[in-house]
Amino acid sequence: LLTDSIDAAPFLTDWRGLWHGAALGVALPETPQSVAAIVRWCAQHKVPVVPQGGNTGLSGGATPDGSGAALVLSLKHLDQVRAVDPLNATMTLDAGCLLRTAQRAAEEVGRLLPLSLAAEGSCTIGGNLATNAGGTGVLRYGNARELCLGLEVVTAQGELWDGLRGLRKDNSGYDLRDLFIGSEGTLGVITGAVMKLVPRPAARVAALLAIPSVEAALRLLEEARSRLDTGLTAFEMLSETCLSLVLRHVPTARRPIGTVTPWYVLLELADPNEEDRARAQIEALLVVGLERGWVEDGVIAESLAQSRALWALREDVSDAQGAAGKTIKHDIALPISTIAAFLAEADAAVAARWPQLRFVTFGHLGDGNLHYNFSPAEGDRTADILADQDDLNAFVHDIVVRHGGTISAEHGLGVLRRDEAARFKSPVELAMMHAIKAALDPDGIMNPGKLVP
Ligand SMILES: Cc1cc2nc3c(=O)[nH]c(=O)nc-3n(C[C@H](O)[C@H](O)[C@H](O)COP(=O)(O)OP(=O)(O)OC[C@H]3O[C@@H](n4cnc5c(N)ncnc54)[C@H](O)[C@@H]3O)c2cc1C
């Protein structure tokens, strides 16, 4: 238990340094039973509990408020791979196990845990499930929710529920697992999970393609899906502004193709058996794209190192944006068929009202998930663009919802989007959310002030 303010400090501020809180202390239990004992004590004394994994969340969900009344419950020391079952194609993990540790344990038995995000060296399985994390493999394998078969949870009363079932079919009542996934620590503490494994593809080939427009990127996506089907494991998009930011702020980054276009697509194809076949399929897609004017140029990675370098260009966008001054971020998702219309409308409307902003748009296009972000104009690094951000957020979110989208795709609501999300939910949906919260956490001790408006 950390009570010294210097020791506790890293647990009281979020990854981006946007939220700062205070706490009674930081508990670092090592077993599910200790988690249960701590929560039981908190329930008896009505002490709020703020569960925390790797503290990489981007919505302020893992940071306590400023009152100092809460206990931060860090799962960091509950970090073991409990078992790997290659025949059942599952692994059982402590909630505080780092995502990268879990991926490596799967690799050791020749399997793939297909959850992947740029924070994988720091985020935990429990945090991934509590936020229903997405990442770069969603197009092929789904979100964290789709990869989870069972959970172990400490309830708000401090009881341990063993739902660690490795079953692919289980219609034996309400799906409590799915209730805890994505609940951002507001219903209970996840202490363990059974995750699905898939065969490791023999080959993965990445390519970066220069694209003239969003419409062209969407046509290419449609063609890629019909040609490659489940072989297509990623279809990411970034703008020239994003690429320039990475080239400027990441010393190791190099421009991979000479042609400069407004957009780039990073796609990846996996093949269970042969690298040559994957390469041939990407080449054929590139030829079709060039013929139809959807692609202007492209590079296909020749080696794992080249593949990693292409991926780094996409994964380093967030850090590069951070280096370019203050940031405003929107983690939105839309039906893929409305993305072009959304961007046309939102880009024009935002540019007309906030001409000082630079658009930093990128995301998981294959999932309909865009990071619709803004930075200060080039050369104006110190500009404070945040003064008007509530108006801007509401302005963007209204357009998103009008196009059938959501204002939180993969980062959750936390405190950042809690009230904004409530603007778009019907009274009946809000009433059901409040009823679930009241049923499972009647004293409101689980991560109060987060997610539930
Ligand atoms: C560079 C970078 C890239 C990122 N890329 C992506 C991405 O591509 N896709 C994506 O989805 N996210 C992404 N994220 C966001 C973040 O990494 C994910 O939300 C991740 O799943 C959070 O895991 P964590 O262990 O750090 O959780 P934390 O940040 O510690 O917690 C997040 C939320 O979950 C709750 N929580 C944590 N552990 C538990 C538990 N055991 N039981 C109950 N509740 C718990 C917390 O209370 C909080 O509400 C990125 C973040 C960074 C910094």
The ligand as an SDF file (V2000), in Angstrom:
LIG
                    3D

 53 58  0  0  0  0  0  0  0  0999 V2000
    0.0540    5.3610  -27.3400 C   0  0  0  0  0  0  0  0  0  0  0  0
   -1.3210    4.8240  -27.0580 C   0  0  0  0  0  0  0  0  0  0  0  0
   -2.0080    4.1430  -28.0560 C   0  0  0  0  0  0  0  0  0  0  0  0
   -3.2810    3.6420  -27.8010 C   0  0  0  0  0  0  0  0  0  0  0  0
   -3.9170    2.9620  -28.8010 N   0  0  0  0  0  0  0  0  0  0  0  0
   -5.1150    2.4370  -28.5620 C   0  0  0  0  0  0  0  0  0  0  0  0
   -5.7900    1.6880  -29.5870 C   0  0  0  0  0  0  0  0  0  0  0  0
   -5.3210    1.5580  -30.7040 O   0  0  0  0  0  0  0  0  0  0  0  0
   -6.9920    1.1490  -29.2720 N   0  0  0  0  0  0  0  0  0  0  0  0
   -7.5610    1.2960  -28.0320 C   0  0  0  0  0  0  0  0  0  0  0  0
   -8.6470    0.7650  -27.8110 O   0  0  0  0  0  0  0  0  0  0  0  0
   -6.9610    2.0110  -27.0710 N   0  0  0  0  0  0  0  0  0  0  0  0
   -5.7650    2.5700  -27.2990 C   0  0  0  0  0  0  0  0  0  0  0  0
   -5.1460    3.2810  -26.3190 N   0  0  0  0  0  0  0  0  0  0  0  0
   -5.8220    3.4870  -25.0160 C   0  0  0  0  0  0  0  0  0  0  0  0
   -5.4240    2.4670  -23.9230 C   0  0  0  0  0  0  0  0  0  0  0  0
   -4.1720    1.8970  -24.1590 O   0  0  0  0  0  0  0  0  0  0  0  0
   -6.4630    1.3850  -23.8190 C   0  0  0  0  0  0  0  0  0  0  0  0
   -7.6700    1.9600  -23.3920 O   0  0  0  0  0  0  0  0  0  0  0  0
   -6.0990    0.2340  -22.8570 C   0  0  0  0  0  0  0  0  0  0  0  0
   -7.0370   -0.7950  -23.0350 O   0  0  0  0  0  0  0  0  0  0  0  0
   -6.0960    0.6570  -21.3870 C   0  0  0  0  0  0  0  0  0  0  0  0
   -5.4790   -0.3660  -20.6220 O   0  0  0  0  0  0  0  0  0  0  0  0
   -4.7910   -0.0180  -19.2290 P   0  0  0  0  0  0  0  0  0  0  0  0
   -4.3660   -1.2910  -18.5950 O   0  0  0  0  0  0  0  0  0  0  0  0
   -3.7260    0.9900  -19.4020 O   0  0  0  0  0  0  0  0  0  0  0  0
   -6.0270    0.5850  -18.4230 O   0  0  0  0  0  0  0  0  0  0  0  0
   -6.0870    1.8770  -17.4920 P   0  0  0  0  0  0  0  0  0  0  0  0
   -5.7310    3.0900  -18.2590 O   0  0  0  0  0  0  0  0  0  0  0  0
   -5.3350    1.6400  -16.2450 O   0  0  0  0  0  0  0  0  0  0  0  0
   -7.6460    1.9120  -17.1620 O   0  0  0  0  0  0  0  0  0  0  0  0
   -8.6010    2.1980  -18.1390 C   0  0  0  0  0  0  0  0  0  0  0  0
  -10.0090    2.0310  -17.5560 C   0  0  0  0  0  0  0  0  0  0  0  0
  -10.2320    0.6800  -17.2120 O   0  0  0  0  0  0  0  0  0  0  0  0
  -10.4420    0.5290  -15.8080 C   0  0  0  0  0  0  0  0  0  0  0  0
   -9.7000   -0.6590  -15.4020 N   0  0  0  0  0  0  0  0  0  0  0  0
   -8.3840   -0.9150  -15.5850 C   0  0  0  0  0  0  0  0  0  0  0  0
   -8.0830   -2.1430  -15.1330 N   0  0  0  0  0  0  0  0  0  0  0  0
   -9.2320   -2.6640  -14.6350 C   0  0  0  0  0  0  0  0  0  0  0  0
   -9.5720   -3.8950  -14.0270 C   0  0  0  0  0  0  0  0  0  0  0  0
   -8.6750   -4.8530  -13.8570 N   0  0  0  0  0  0  0  0  0  0  0  0
  -10.8440   -4.0880  -13.6370 N   0  0  0  0  0  0  0  0  0  0  0  0
  -11.7890   -3.1310  -13.8300 C   0  0  0  0  0  0  0  0  0  0  0  0
  -11.5330   -1.9410  -14.3950 N   0  0  0  0  0  0  0  0  0  0  0  0
  -10.2580   -1.7170  -14.7980 C   0  0  0  0  0  0  0  0  0  0  0  0
   -9.9520    1.8220  -15.1780 C   0  0  0  0  0  0  0  0  0  0  0  0
  -10.6530    2.1180  -13.9880 O   0  0  0  0  0  0  0  0  0  0  0  0
  -10.2460    2.8240  -16.2850 C   0  0  0  0  0  0  0  0  0  0  0  0
  -11.5950    3.2110  -16.2290 O   0  0  0  0  0  0  0  0  0  0  0  0
   -3.8750    3.8280  -26.5480 C   0  0  0  0  0  0  0  0  0  0  0  0
   -3.1860    4.5220  -25.5430 C   0  0  0  0  0  0  0  0  0  0  0  0
   -1.9360    5.0230  -25.7910 C   0  0  0  0  0  0  0  0  0  0  0  0
   -1.2290    5.7540  -24.6900 C   0  0  0  0  0  0  0  0  0  0  0  0
  1  2  1  0
  2  3  1  0
  2 52  2  0
  3  4  2  0
  4  5  1  0
  4 50  1  0
  5  6  2  0
  6  7  1  0
  6 13  1  0
  7  8  2  0
  7  9  1  0
  9 10  1  0
 10 11  2  0
 10 12  1  0
 12 13  2  0
 13 14  1  0
 14 15  1  0
 14 50  1  0
 15 16  1  0
 16 17  1  0
 16 18  1  0
 18 19  1  0
 18 20  1  0
 20 21  1  0
 20 22  1  0
 22 23  1  0
 23 24  1  0
 24 25  2  0
 24 26  1  0
 24 27  1  0
 27 28  1  0
 28 29  2  0
 28 30  1  0
 28 31  1  0
 31 32  1  0
 32 33  1  0
 33 34  1  0
 33 48  1  0
 34 35  1  0
 35 36  1  0
 35 46  1  0
 36 37  1  0
 36 45  1  0
 37 38  2  0
 38 39  1  0
 39 40  1  0
 39 45  2  0
 40 41  1  0
 40 42  2  0
 42 43  1  0
 43 44  2  0
 44 45  1  0
 46 47  1  0
 46 48  1  0
 48 49  1  0
 50 51  2  0
 51 52  1  0
 52 53  1  0
M  END
$$$$
